[in-house]
Every structure is written in structure tokens, then in C-alpha cells.
Amino acid sequence: MELPPGAPLRVERVRHGRGAAASEPFVHFHDVHELVLFGKVGGHFDADDRRHALAPRCVAFVPSMHHHDYALAAGPRDWVLVQIEAIAGEALVRQPGLERLAQPFCARPDPASHQRMMQLADWLLGLDAADPLALPLAELLLRMALRAPRVPARRLENGVGGVQRLRPAIDRLRRDPAQAPNAEQAAALCALSPAYFSRRFKQQVGMSWSDYVRTYRLHLASRRLLETGHSVASIAYDLGFSTPSHFGELFLRRFGLTPGDYRRIGQARLNAGESA
């Protein structure tokens, strides 16, 4: 999911009828923080190698750049999706009482609390994303979600959830994105053969290791463009891109904007939101 640069959030309601087929699980990550408010639902939600059973009224939260997936049971289901831009979401995490938003969780509010949350979500759906009330409403939803009883989780064993066997390579990339291991090095970190690692990574994550590394670096670059005053060249070299021009080509292909335009548009939107 890509929010427009500087856009603080995106809200969408989704409904599937009784004829909806079961969804296929697909382990993925994205730059935004994601809160899902379920109405009718069954299936499970996986995040950080833990599985949570989904039932009506569940809420699920995933911070930016954490791997997760949803396997939804067949039949009627509905939810409200709230995606919060990375910078705005990380600012929320730093606030007192919201520190637990640094990790994924699943909770199930009581019926009265769930109804209040859905009323807030309806209000949020009626607002423009740039409305100064939008982020405070999203924060209130997150605070209510944190107060709800947690849904018990079970740890996925190696070979069951899929992505946990790949975590040594992913964790190495997160620690030092500029010195990311190549596919052979990543396979060795996971104690797998290069061929099996590549096949398993593609199956579980939906892209090759090299594509994943490039995508992860580009997401980090988009955040640094808005969070820091570092030059485009400095960001490119710090994240391991060969040249600033090559970084610019990849960034344009991914986001539809040059790094300079992305920074200019994003900062203008952020400034407009602060002055509203």
C-alpha cells in the first residue's frame, strides 16, 4: 500500500457477501501502520510468527514494516481498514500509553466497546484524510483497541507459518540495510541451500530476495526523505544504492515521483496539516 506523500491516513470499508470464497494467505509487509476493525469474520491473523484466531468483533493491528497475513474463512465478512502513514504512526507510538503499538496484536472488544469503535470508524470514513480531526480519531481508535482483551496467540513452529524460517536473513537486512546479504549469504544465514531459500522466499513473501531488499530500502528512503533533511545522495548511499541516479530511477518506478518531488509534496502536505 502506498499513501500519497504526506497523506496521514487512508480509511476504507470492505464488505464480502455470503458467496465469498476463503482468502488465500499471503505474507506481506508495508510501510503504513494498519488497524483492521472486523465485523463478521472467521479465519486467522498471523504476525511476527504468532497466529491469532479471528472471530466477529476482532481488531488487528500491525506496525509499519512487520510481516503479517490474513487467512479469512469463506462466507460473509466485513471490516474497516485504517492505514496510518509511517511518520504519523511512529509519532503515536512515542506517546504515553501507546508504547505497545510497536508490536502487532489482536484483540476482541466487548459488544458495547466494539459498537463505539465502529461509530468512530463511520465518522472517520466521512472525513477527508487531511481533516485535522482525522488523526485524533484514529488515535482514539487505537487507544480503545489497546484496552480490549487480547486474543490468545500460538507460536508458529518452523515449517508451519513459513516466514519464520526466513527471519535470520530478514533480521540481518533490518539491522543493516546498506550491507544487505546477497541471496547466497541470506540462504546461509537461514541454514538453507540457495535454491531452496530462493524458492521458499518467493513462495512465502511473494517476491524474490533481491526485489524484497530493494523494496525495503525504498520504503526506508521514502521515510527518510520526509523525516530528515539529508540530501538525496546521502540517503541513497546510506541505504546501499549504487548511485543517486540509480536510486532516483528505482524510486520513480516505485512511487511515481522523483525523490525530490516526493519530499516537496510530502512536506507541503505535512505543513498544511500542522497549520490547519
Disulfide bonds with the S-S distance in Angstrom:
none
